[in-house]
Amino acid sequence: MHFHHNGYVSIDPRVEFPAGYGENRSEELPDEMDVLIVGSGPAGMIAAAQLSQFPDVNTRLIERRDGRLPLGQADGIQARSVETFQAFEFAEELIREAYHLTEMCFWKPDPQNPQNIIRTARTPDDPNNISEFPHLIVNQARVLDYFREFAERSPGRITPDYGIEFLSLDIDKDGTNEYPVSVHLRYVAGERAGEERTVCAKYVVGCDGARSGVRKSIGRTLTGMSANHAWGVMDVLANTDFPDMHTKCAISSKHGSILHIPREGGHLVRMYIDLGEVPEDDNHRVRETTIEQIIDRANAILTPYSLDVKQVAWHSVYEVGHRLTDHFDDVNPDDRGAVCPRVFITGDACHTHSAKAGQGMNVSMQDGWNIAWKLGQVLSGRAPSSLLDTYSGERQEIAKNLIDFDKEWSTLMATPADQLPDPAYLENFYVKTAEFPAGFMTEYQPSMITSTAEHQNLATGFPIGKRFRSAEVMRRLDAYVRHLGHEHKADGRYRLYVFADDAPVQEKSTVDTLAEKLLHDPRSPFVQFRKEGDDISTLIEPNVIYQSEYTTFTCPEVPEIFRPPVGELGLDYWEKIYSVIPENNIFDVRGISKDGAVVIVRPDQYVAAVLPLNDFEGICAYFEGALAPVK
């Protein structure tokens, strides 16, 4: 952790000094603000956490509840989300308290006695080693707690404004109003309960769930269909003779199906219990199914084993539905590019699906992060407003892919084993598609912030448009092995990774020529987009990775752009100078050319461009399209 750059620090180094709107932050919701976030679920809290790193952006978050969420309904944390938590500096804490999924067991009817179930297969949870991070189970409420703590200790000091309900909004489209979105609110808790008021914002982010009032206010609708299949879900403390009680299981029996997931803390388990087909004229009566009926159904499915429930922490009944909005903002297709979007929707407000693939919270967080860093860049003057147009296109495609996957997975989960194409079909599908639910199949298409794949051959392990997949390197300053991607904090900055050629550090090389231009050339993004008084690395963090072993060179021998002065004292920053680990060479692990390469990574950890080491013009062209001129 890097924290002495502005002088000696002896207090909790995670608590950054307040700045901008974080100084003397008003407890009262102001009449005007830059960004109003509606809803403190996963998308809303990650958006607030990211925007707290932009203290010159006046951001507020309102929540109808009168306090923190005590019990969340989502619990599956995919590996991509744990990568994200690392960027927000709480992955280690959450990993420590979470339940770790290591394998999945499949249970099916016993061919000798079909009324009973037997275990037929075990599969590793990450059979293809797609991530160094684990697949976790932890209460959604704890995830929200961690994001809230990050936002509260960041320079922007963002805290939720609880007890305020969103009613509606209106957008002034004549282009003259600095705060064109009028938002109508009602206090629902505290001394002001019942009072209504109107506030104005430059932008609104709707993170308010499947019944989103923000979505309705901009005329968007969720369209799709219900699968006419119901599931009961319960978190229970129970005794049982079922041998895989604390292992993730897919159970298919003559009496229905169960997706069984152990929970954090021991003893607690979550069970998704198949309640069967729902008649079209049911009119949601299935939701009246009692917890006693759900438990009885679970016991029938588990035969010959039994479940003795001691306590029910939470339960619900839901019908599988797959719905999607056609746009995730307020701009219609004919106006795209001519009108700046002002209202954005995220998570369940724009895509709904079953809970069994563990995607709801995970995908919602990526929605929130995507729009938040873009709003931070635009409102702080770092990027043109056209950047905001990329949100809807990027995330709507991802949501469509998710719904297509979930339709197949939830259908398979509800299909009796004897009706599948072959006995091992479900477990083979689980292994074959593991990368998708883990969150690693997202691939953004070319745009103003994602380049084409013209030079992809220079770094085949960093596919453009996909998340930057980490690998180990040696940090030169202290001979400390680090995962390169884990050093990417969610601070709103781009990353420039310069993978050097094989020339010794002491010799004049392509890296030195590039470094000199990056430091001094007027077209360099480190020069032309740098505001007076800013550090060199304020917008873009420069990293260099040498093919030489760390013992063959020293940090002062490295070009200045990779050890820039930082902070009020102008201290040399050596922490982004790396070398390879010979027995685990990142150039080999990630398919990087020994002639070197430049990899540009977006603030949300997705690879934006791969360029030749000598392509200074290409680096300039990328950032000239992504950043705004200094005013």
C-alpha positions in Angstrom: 0.0 0.0 0.0 1.3 3.4 -1.0 0.5 6.3 1.4 3.4 8.5 2.4 3.5 10.4 -0.9 2.1 13.6 0.7 4.1 13.3 3.9 4.4 10.9 6.9 1.2 9.0 7.8 0.7 7.2 11.1 -3.1 6.8 11.1 -5.2 4.2 9.2 -3.6 4.4 5.7 -6.9 3.3 4.1 -8.5 6.6 5.1 -7.6 9.1 2.5 -7.6 12.8 3.1 -11.0 14.5 2.1 -11.0 16.7 -0.9 -13.5 18.6 -3.0 -17.0 17.8 -2.0 -15.7 15.4 0.6 -14.6 18.4 2.7 -17.3 19.6 5.0 -19.8 17.3 3.2 -23.4 18.4 3.9 -25.6 16.0 5.8 -28.6 17.5 4.1 -29.3 16.4 0.5 -28.5 19.5 -1.6 -30.9 21.1 -4.1 -28.4 20.6 -6.9 -25.8 17.9 -7.6 -23.7 16.4 -10.4 -24.8 12.8 -10.0 -27.8 11.4 -8.1 -27.6 7.6 -7.6 -31.0 6.0 -6.8 -30.7 2.8 -4.8 -27.9 1.3 -2.6 -27.8 -2.2 -4.0 -24.7 -3.6 -5.6 -24.7 -1.4 -8.7 -25.5 1.7 -6.6 -22.8 1.1 -4.0 -20.0 0.3 -6.4 -21.0 3.5 -8.4 -20.8 5.5 -5.2 -17.4 3.9 -4.3 -15.9 4.7 -7.7 -17.2 8.3 -7.8 -15.8 8.8 -4.3 -12.5 8.8 -6.1 -13.6 11.9 -8.0 -14.0 14.3 -5.1 -14.7 17.3 -7.5 -17.8 15.5 -8.6 -20.8 16.2 -6.3 -22.3 12.8 -5.9 -25.2 11.7 -3.7 -26.9 8.4 -3.2 -30.5 8.0 -1.9 -32.0 4.9 -0.5 -35.6 4.2 0.5 -34.6 2.0 3.5 -33.8 3.8 6.7 -30.4 2.1 7.1 -28.0 -0.6 5.8 -29.4 -3.8 4.3 -29.4 -6.4 7.1 -30.0 -9.4 4.8 -29.2 -9.6 1.1 -30.8 -12.1 -1.2 -27.8 -12.5 -3.5 -24.8 -14.5 -2.2 -22.7 -15.9 -5.1 -19.5 -14.0 -5.7 -17.8 -15.0 -9.0 -14.1 -14.7 -9.5 -14.4 -11.5 -11.7 -16.1 -9.8 -8.8 -13.3 -10.8 -6.4 -10.9 -9.2 -8.9 -13.1 -6.1 -8.7 -13.0 -6.2 -4.9 -9.2 -6.2 -5.1 -9.4 -3.0 -7.1 -11.6 -1.5 -4.2 -9.1 -2.8 -1.6 -11.2 -5.3 0.3 -10.8 -8.6 -1.5 -8.6 -10.1 1.3 -11.1 -9.3 4.0 -14.1 -10.7 2.1 -12.2 -13.8 1.1 -11.4 -14.4 4.8 -15.1 -14.4 5.9 -16.7 -16.0 2.8 -17.4 -19.7 2.1 -15.1 -21.0 -0.7 -16.6 -23.2 -3.4 -14.1 -25.8 -4.5 -16.2 -28.4 -6.2 -19.7 -29.2 -7.3 -21.4 -32.6 -6.8 -24.1 -33.9 -9.1 -26.8 -36.2 -7.7 -29.3 -38.1 -9.8 -31.8 -41.0 -9.4 -30.3 -44.3 -8.4 -30.8 -46.6 -11.5 -31.4 -49.5 -9.0 -34.0 -47.6 -7.0 -35.1 -44.4 -8.9 -37.0 -43.1 -5.8 -33.6 -42.4 -4.2 -30.7 -40.2 -5.3 -27.0 -41.1 -5.5 -24.0 -39.0 -6.2 -22.9 -39.5 -9.9 -20.1 -36.9 -10.3 -17.8 -34.4 -8.8 -16.3 -31.5 -10.8 -13.8 -28.9 -9.7 -15.3 -25.5 -9.4 -12.6 -23.9 -11.6 -11.6 -26.8 -13.8 -9.7 -24.7 -16.3 -7.8 -22.5 -13.8 -9.4 -19.4 -15.2 -8.6 -17.2 -12.2 -6.3 -17.0 -9.3 -9.2 -15.8 -7.3 -11.8 -18.1 -5.6 -15.5 -18.5 -6.2 -17.1 -17.4 -2.9 -20.4 -17.3 -1.1 -21.1 -14.4 1.2 -24.2 -12.3 2.1 -24.8 -9.4 -0.3 -25.2 -7.2 2.8 -21.5 -7.6 3.6 -20.5 -6.7 0.0 -22.5 -3.5 0.3 -20.9 -2.8 3.7 -17.4 -3.0 2.2 -18.3 -0.7 -0.8 -19.8 1.8 1.6 -16.7 1.8 3.8 -14.5 2.4 0.7 -16.7 5.3 -0.3 -16.7 6.8 3.2 -12.9 6.8 3.5 -12.2 8.0 0.0 -11.6 11.7 -0.8 -15.2 12.2 -1.8 -16.6 10.9 1.5 -19.8 9.6 0.0 -22.4 8.2 2.4 -25.9 7.0 1.5 -28.8 9.4 2.3 -31.2 6.9 3.8 -35.0 7.2 4.1 -35.6 9.0 0.8 -37.8 7.5 -1.8 -37.6 8.2 -5.6 -41.0 9.3 -7.1 -40.3 10.5 -10.6 -38.1 12.6 -12.8 -38.3 15.0 -15.7 -35.6 16.0 -18.2 -35.2 19.5 -19.6 -34.0 18.8 -23.1 -33.5 22.3 -24.4 -29.7 22.2 -23.5 -29.5 25.4 -21.5 -30.0 24.0 -18.0 -26.8 23.0 -16.2 -28.9 20.7 -14.0 -31.4 19.4 -16.5 -32.9 16.4 -14.5 -35.5 17.3 -12.0 -36.0 14.5 -9.5 -39.1 14.3 -7.3 -38.5 12.7 -3.9 -40.3 11.8 -0.6 -38.8 11.3 2.8 -40.1 8.1 4.3 -38.2 7.9 7.6 -37.2 10.3 10.4 -38.6 13.6 11.4 -39.3 14.6 7.8 -41.3 11.5 6.9 -44.0 12.3 4.4 -42.3 15.5 3.1 -41.8 15.8 -0.6 -39.2 17.9 -2.5 -37.5 18.3 -5.8 -33.8 18.3 -6.5 -31.9 18.8 -9.7 -29.0 16.8 -11.1 -26.8 16.7 -14.1 -27.1 13.0 -14.3 -29.1 10.3 -12.6 -28.2 6.6 -12.2 -31.1 4.3 -11.5 -30.0 1.3 -9.4 -33.5 0.7 -8.0 -34.3 -2.8 -8.9 -36.7 -4.7 -11.1 -39.6 -2.3 -10.3 -37.4 0.6 -11.1 -39.1 4.0 -10.9 -36.2 5.5 -12.8 -36.7 3.1 -15.7 -40.4 3.9 -15.9 -39.7 7.7 -15.8 -37.6 7.5 -19.0 -40.1 5.3 -20.7 -38.1 2.1 -20.8 -39.8 -1.3 -20.2 -38.6 -4.7 -19.4 -39.6 -7.1 -22.2 -39.3 -10.8 -22.3 -41.1 -13.9 -21.0 -41.6 -16.0 -18.0 -40.6 -19.7 -18.1 -43.8 -20.6 -16.1 -41.6 -22.5 -13.6 -41.4 -21.7 -9.9 -38.7 -22.2 -7.4 -38.7 -21.8 -3.6 -35.5 -20.5 -2.0 -34.5 -20.7 1.6 -31.5 -20.0 3.8 -31.7 -22.5 6.7 -29.9 -23.9 9.7 -30.5 -27.6 9.7 -29.3 -31.1 10.6 -29.2 -33.8 8.0 -27.8 -37.1 6.9 -27.3 -35.8 3.4 -23.5 -36.3 3.0 -22.8 -33.3 0.8 -24.6 -30.8 3.0 -21.6 -28.4 2.9 -20.7 -28.8 -0.8 -22.4 -27.1 -3.8 -24.7 -29.6 -5.4 -27.0 -29.9 -8.4 -29.6 -32.5 -7.4 -32.0 -34.1 -9.8 -34.6 -36.6 -8.5 -37.9 -38.1 -9.5 -39.5 -35.5 -7.2 -37.8 -32.4 -8.7 -34.5 -30.5 -8.5 -32.5 -28.6 -5.9 -29.5 -26.3 -6.4 -27.8 -26.5 -3.0 -25.2 -23.9 -1.9 -23.4 -23.8 1.5 -23.2 -20.3 3.0 -20.5 -18.5 4.9 -20.1 -18.9 8.7 -20.8 -22.6 8.8 -24.1 -24.4 9.3 -26.1 -22.1 7.0 -27.1 -23.4 3.6 -29.2 -22.0 0.7 -31.4 -24.3 -1.3 -33.3 -23.5 -4.5 -36.1 -26.0 -4.6 -38.0 -26.9 -7.8 -41.7 -26.2 -7.3 -42.6 -27.4 -10.8 -44.5 -25.9 -13.7 -46.9 -23.0 -13.1 -50.2 -22.9 -15.1 -50.5 -19.8 -17.2 -53.7 -18.8 -15.3 -51.9 -19.2 -11.9 -51.9 -15.4 -11.4 -48.8 -15.7 -9.1 -50.7 -17.9 -6.6 -47.6 -20.1 -6.4 -46.0 -17.3 -4.4 -48.3 -18.2 -1.6 -46.4 -21.5 -1.1 -45.5 -21.8 2.6 -42.1 -22.5 4.0 -43.4 -25.8 5.4 -44.4 -26.8 1.9 -41.0 -25.8 0.5 -39.3 -27.9 3.3 -41.5 -30.9 2.5 -40.6 -30.6 -1.2 -36.9 -30.5 -0.3 -37.2 -33.6 1.8 -39.0 -35.5 -1.0 -36.2 -34.5 -3.5 -33.5 -35.6 -1.0 -34.9 -39.1 -0.5 -33.5 -41.3 1.0 -31.9 -38.5 3.1 -33.8 -36.1 5.3 -33.5 -32.5 6.3 -34.4 -31.3 9.9 -34.7 -27.5 9.7 -33.9 -25.8 13.0 -34.3 -22.2 11.8 -35.2 -20.4 8.6 -33.2 -17.2 8.1 -35.0 -16.2 5.0 -37.2 -17.7 2.3 -39.0 -16.7 -0.9 -40.8 -18.0 -3.9 -40.1 -16.7 -7.4 -41.0 -17.6 -11.0 -38.2 -17.7 -13.5 -38.4 -14.8 -15.9 -36.0 -13.3 -18.5 -36.5 -9.7 -19.3 -34.3 -7.0 -20.9 -34.7 -3.3 -21.8 -33.5 -2.3 -25.3 -31.5 0.7 -24.0 -29.8 1.4 -20.7 -30.2 5.2 -20.9 -32.7 7.8 -21.9 -31.5 8.4 -25.5 -33.5 6.9 -28.4 -31.7 5.4 -31.4 -32.4 8.3 -33.7 -30.9 10.7 -31.3 -27.8 8.7 -30.4 -24.7 10.9 -30.9 -26.7 14.1 -31.1 -28.1 14.1 -27.5 -26.2 13.5 -24.4 -27.7 10.8 -22.2 -28.7 12.1 -18.8 -30.3 9.1 -17.1 -28.8 5.6 -16.8 -30.2 2.3 -15.5 -28.3 -0.6 -14.1 -28.7 -4.1 -12.7 -32.3 -5.5 -12.2 -33.6 -2.2 -13.5 -32.6 -3.2 -17.0 -32.1 -7.0 -16.9 -33.7 -9.8 -14.9 -33.1 -13.5 -14.9 -33.0 -16.5 -12.6 -30.9 -16.5 -9.4 -29.3 -19.9 -10.0 -26.4 -18.9 -12.2 -25.2 -16.5 -9.5 -25.1 -13.6 -11.9 -27.5 -10.9 -10.6 -25.2 -9.1 -8.1 -22.0 -9.8 -10.2 -23.3 -8.3 -13.4 -25.0 -5.4 -11.6 -21.7 -4.4 -10.1 -20.0 -4.3 -13.5 -22.9 -2.1 -14.7 -22.4 0.3 -11.9 -18.6 0.4 -12.2 -18.9 0.9 -16.0 -21.1 4.0 -15.8 -19.4 5.4 -12.6 -15.9 5.8 -14.0 -17.2 7.3 -17.2 -19.3 9.9 -15.3 -16.3 10.7 -13.1 -14.1 11.2 -16.1 -16.6 13.4 -17.9 -17.7 15.5 -14.9 -14.1 16.1 -13.8 -13.2 17.4 -17.3 -11.0 14.5 -18.2 -13.1 13.0 -21.0 -15.7 14.3 -23.6 -19.4 13.7 -22.8 -19.5 11.3 -25.8 -17.9 8.8 -23.5 -21.3 8.4 -21.8 -22.8 7.0 -25.0 -20.6 3.9 -24.7 -22.4 2.7 -21.5 -25.7 1.5 -23.0 -24.1 -0.3 -25.9 -21.5 -2.1 -23.9 -23.7 -3.3 -21.0 -26.8 -4.0 -23.0 -25.0 -6.6 -25.1 -23.5 -8.2 -22.0 -27.0 -8.4 -20.4 -28.4 -10.1 -23.5 -25.6 -12.7 -23.5 -26.3 -13.3 -19.8 -30.0 -13.9 -20.4 -29.3 -16.3 -23.2 -26.9 -18.3 -21.0 -29.3 -18.2 -18.0 -32.2 -19.5 -20.1 -30.2 -22.5 -21.0 -28.8 -23.1 -17.5 -32.1 -22.7 -15.7 -33.9 -24.9 -18.2 -31.3 -27.6 -17.7 -31.6 -27.4 -13.9 -35.4 -28.0 -14.2 -35.1 -30.9 -16.6 -35.3 -34.4 -15.2 -32.0 -36.3 -15.6 -33.6 -39.0 -17.8 -34.8 -36.3 -20.3 -31.3 -34.8 -20.9 -29.4 -35.8 -24.1 -27.0 -38.0 -22.1 -26.4 -38.8 -18.4 -23.4 -36.5 -18.0 -24.9 -33.6 -20.0 -25.5 -31.2 -17.0 -22.0 -31.6 -15.5 -20.4 -31.3 -18.9 -22.3 -28.1 -19.5 -21.2 -26.8 -16.1 -17.5 -27.4 -16.9 -17.6 -26.3 -20.5 -19.3 -22.9 -19.7 -17.4 -22.2 -16.4 -15.7 -19.1 -17.8 -19.1 -17.4 -18.6 -20.6 -17.3 -15.1 -17.2 -16.6 -13.6 -17.5 -13.2 -15.4 -14.6 -13.6 -17.9 -16.5 -13.8 -21.2 -17.3 -10.1 -21.3 -15.7 -8.7 -24.5 -16.4 -5.1 -25.4 -16.6 -4.2 -29.1 -14.5 -1.4 -30.7 -15.4 2.1 -29.7 -13.8 5.3 -28.7 -12.3 3.5 -25.7 -11.7 0.1 -27.1 -9.4 -0.3 -30.1 -9.4 -2.9 -32.9 -7.3 -6.1 -32.7 -4.8 -5.1 -35.4 -1.8 -5.8 -33.1 -3.3 -8.5 -30.9 -0.6 -10.9 -31.9 1.9 -8.9 -29.8 0.0 -9.9 -26.6 -2.3 -12.8 -27.2 -3.0 -13.3 -23.5 -4.5 -9.9 -23.2 -7.5 -10.0 -25.6 -8.7 -6.5 -26.5 -12.1 -5.8 -25.0 -11.7 -8.4 -22.2 -10.6 -7.9 -18.7 -6.8 -7.6 -18.1 -5.9 -11.1 -16.8 -3.2 -10.8 -14.2 0.1 -12.7 -13.9 3.0 -12.5 -11.5 5.9 -10.2 -11.8 8.8 -9.1 -9.6 8.5 -5.6 -8.2 12.0 -4.2 -8.6 12.2 -1.8 -5.6 11.8 -4.5 -3.0 12.1 -7.8 -4.8 8.5 -8.5 -4.0 6.4 -10.8 -6.2 3.2 -9.1 -7.1 0.2 -10.0 -9.3 0.4 -7.2 -11.9 -3.4 -6.8 -12.2 -3.9 -6.7 -8.5 -2.1 -3.4 -8.4 -4.8 -1.7 -10.4 -6.8 0.3 -7.9 -10.2 1.6 -8.8 -9.1 5.3 -8.8 -10.5 6.2 -12.2 -7.1 6.1 -14.0 -6.0 4.4 -17.2 -3.0 2.0 -17.0 -0.2 2.0 -19.6 1.8 -1.2 -19.4 5.1 -1.1 -21.3 6.4 -4.6 -21.8 10.1 -4.0 -22.7 12.1 -5.7 -25.4 15.0 -7.9 -24.4 17.6 -5.2 -24.4 19.5 -4.7 -21.1 18.1 -1.8 -19.1 21.4 0.1 -19.3 21.5 0.1 -23.1 19.6 2.7 -25.3 16.6 0.8 -26.5 13.1 1.2 -27.9 11.8 1.6 -24.4 14.1 4.6 -23.8 13.0 6.3 -27.0 9.3 5.7 -26.2 9.9 6.9 -22.6 11.5 10.1 -23.7 8.6 10.9 -26.0 6.0 10.1 -23.3 7.7 12.5 -20.9 8.4 15.4 -23.2 6.6 15.3 -26.5 3.7 17.8 -26.7 1.5 15.1 -28.2 2.1 12.7 -25.3 -1.0 12.0 -23.3 1.1 12.6 -20.2 1.8 16.2 -21.5 -1.2 17.3 -23.5 -3.9 16.1 -21.0 -2.1 17.1 -17.8 -3.6 20.0 -15.9 -1.3 22.5 -14.2 -0.4 21.2 -10.7 -1.3 17.6 -11.5 1.2 14.8 -11.1 2.5 13.2 -14.3 0.5 10.0 -13.5 -2.8 11.7 -12.5 -4.7 10.5 -15.5 -2.6 7.5 -16.6 -0.5 5.3 -14.5 2.8 4.2 -16.3 4.1 0.7 -15.7 7.2 -1.0 -17.2 7.9 -4.7 -17.2 11.5 -5.7 -18.2 12.6 -9.0 -19.5 15.8 -8.7 -17.5 16.0 -10.2 -14.0 15.6 -7.7 -11.2 19.2 -8.2 -10.0 20.6 -6.9 -13.3 19.4 -3.3 -12.9 18.4 -0.6 -10.4 15.4 1.7 -10.3 17.4 4.9 -10.9 18.6 3.4 -14.3 15.0 3.3 -15.5 13.6 6.2 -17.6 11.9 8.9 -15.6 8.4 8.4 -16.9 8.3 5.1 -15.0 9.5 6.6 -11.7 7.6 10.0 -11.8 7.6 12.4 -8.9 4.4 12.2 -6.9 2.6 14.1 -4.2 3.2 17.4 -2.5 6.9 16.5 -1.8 7.7 15.4 -5.4 8.9 12.0 -4.2 10.3 9.5 -6.8 7.8 6.7 -7.3 9.5 3.4 -8.0 6.6 1.0 -7.3 5.6 0.5 -11.0 8.9 -0.9 -12.2 8.8 -4.6 -12.6 10.8 -7.5 -14.0 10.0 -11.0 -15.0 10.2 -14.1 -12.8 12.3 -16.5 -14.8 10.4 -19.6 -13.8 7.0 -17.9 -14.4 7.8 -15.4 -17.1 4.8 -13.2 -17.8 5.9 -12.8 -21.4 5.4 -16.6 -21.9 2.4 -16.9 -19.6 0.5 -14.1 -21.5 1.9 -14.6 -25.0 3.7 -11.3 -25.1 6.2 -10.7 -28.0 9.8 -10.7 -26.9 10.1 -7.6 -29.1 7.9 -5.9 -26.5 4.4 -4.4 -26.6 2.3 -1.7 -25.1 -1.0 -2.6 -23.4 -3.5 0.1 -22.5 -6.1 -0.8 -19.8 -9.3 1.1 -19.1 -10.1 2.3 -15.5 -12.5 -0.7 -15.1 -9.7 -3.2 -15.9 -10.6 -4.0 -19.5 -7.9 -4.1 -22.2 -8.3 -1.1 -24.4 -5.5 -1.5 -26.9 -2.4 -3.5 -27.8 0.3 -1.6 -29.7 3.9 -2.1 -30.9 6.6 -0.8 -28.5 7.6 1.8 -31.0 4.1 3.1 -31.8 4.1 6.4 -29.9 1.6 7.8 -32.5 -0.8 5.0 -31.7 -0.7 5.7 -28.0 -1.3 9.4 -28.7 -4.2 8.6 -31.1 -5.9 6.3 -28.5 -5.9 8.9 -25.7 -6.8 11.7 -28.0 -10.0 9.8 -28.7 -10.6 8.9 -25.1 -9.6 12.1 -23.1 -10.6 15.7 -23.3 -8.3 18.6 -24.0 -7.2 20.6 -21.0 -9.3 23.8 -20.6 
